[in-house]
Amino acid sequence: MSSNKNALIRYKTLDKCLKNKYRQYTLEDLIDECSEALFEFEGKESFVSKRTVQLDLQNMRSEKFGYEAPIEVYERKYYRYSDPDYSIHNISVNESDLKAMNNAVQILKQFKDFSMFKEMNGVIQKLEDSIHATSQKSIIHLDKNEQLKGLEHIDILYDAVLNKKVLNITYKSFKARESDSYVVHPQLLKEFNNRWFLICSNKQYVYNLALDRMENIQIEEKIDYIDMNLDGDEYFKDIIGVTVSPTMAPRKVVFFVDSHNAPYVKTKPFHASQEIVSESNEGTVFKICVQLNYELERLLLGFGECLTVYKPRKLRVRLQEKFAAAKKNYENLIVDDED
């Protein structure tokens, strides 16, 4: 158990003892109570030293964690709160704290209709009641789409990742004529470009399955779950989007952005590896180091004529072909311009 969690358990235990009006606790009693509480949580013998508890009491008295607990020692032996109604769990907050909490509530309320956050509705309401939250409209608006197909699967997938359950997913890709069934071990949920994906494994291979293409999900109780111990930050570090190749090495992608659009790329980098190679009055040359995937292509294509890929040649040629095909589409386009 982490030291932070140990400390929280001790503070909670000390708080319970110090507000008990019907028992007198010596320092040795407090040490025993803390040791017993840690034993209950860890399931193993856990001795708390005298110095640790003394430091805990000192921290609770101070402003360090915002407690400023009114702890007193009477008869030079017993510990208690001088205020019988005090508890570290009902700390008063100032006006600045209330404003900050109110702003947080307004942000949380934007998720109230999102299926995986529905259980938060009661918590949000309690927060509003306890801090006397105002009914002001939210100043921060997050990009979200509750009507996005596949969001109804979030709950069962989240639970499967959390509780390590194997799933049988009926899935139909955009290219397939018929649905297929996949038995997978869910590892992560990933959101990209307002679309959700399940990162899962099967026979040591890792896949990403789009939630909007899932038709049915069943739990496979008789199959043992295999945990790949995927770290999202590490797994996605060399890509843009969700498509990760286990064999492709990241490539240096060098591209030019004209002077009008370069500030957008500077202030919102395509990738964490982005660097500026050179600058001129015409524009800026950037460099990123990523795997070449579909999402990268879509991002680069989105800048149209404002961006030119220099390297690698394979990517440059592929984008040239796509722009040539788009140009042909417009050349052969026949429409009624009356509208």
Stockholm file with secondary structure:
# STOCKHOLM 1.0

chainA/1-339         MSSNKNALIRYKTLDKCLKNKYRQYTLEDLIDECSEALFEFEGKESFVSKRTVQLDLQNMRSEKFGYEAPIEVYERKYYRYSDPDYSIHNISVNESDLKAMNNAVQILKQFKDFSMFKEMNGVIQKLEDSIHATSQKSIIHLDKNEQLKGLEHIDILYDAVLNKKVLNITYKSFKARESDSYVVHPQLLKEFNNRWFLICSNKQYVYNLALDRMENIQIEEKIDYIDMNLDGDEYFKDIIGVTVSPTMAPRKVVFFVDSHNAPYVKTKPFHASQEIVSESNEGTVFKICVQLNYELERLLLGFGECLTVYKPRKLRVRLQEKFAAAKKNYENLIVDDED
#=GR chainA/1-339 SS CCHHHHHHHHHHHHHHHHTCTTCCBCHHHHHHHHHHHHHHHHSSCCCCCHHHHHHHHHHHHSSTTSCCCCEEEETTTEEEESSTTCCTTSCCCCHHHHHHHHHHHHHHGGGTTSGGGGGGHHHHHHHHHHTTCCCCCCSCCCCCCTTCTTGGGHHHHHHHHHHTCEEEEEECCTTCSSCEEEEEEEEEEEEETTEEEEEEEETTEEEEEEGGGEEEEEEETTSCCCCCCCCHHHHTTTCSSSCCCSSCCCEEEEEEEETTTHHHHHHSCSSTTCEEEEECSSEEEEEEEECCCHHHHHHHHTTGGGEEEEECHHHHHHHHHHHHHHHHHHHTCCCCTTC
#=GC SS_cons         CCHHHHHHHHHHHHHHHHTCTTCCBCHHHHHHHHHHHHHHHHSSCCCCCHHHHHHHHHHHHSSTTSCCCCEEEETTTEEEESSTTCCTTSCCCCHHHHHHHHHHHHHHGGGTTSGGGGGGHHHHHHHHHHTTCCCCCCSCCCCCCTTCTTGGGHHHHHHHHHHTCEEEEEECCTTCSSCEEEEEEEEEEEEETTEEEEEEEETTEEEEEEGGGEEEEEEETTSCCCCCCCCHHHHTTTCSSSCCCSSCCCEEEEEEEETTTHHHHHHSCSSTTCEEEEECSSEEEEEEEECCCHHHHHHHHTTGGGEEEEECHHHHHHHHHHHHHHHHHHHTCCCCTTC
//
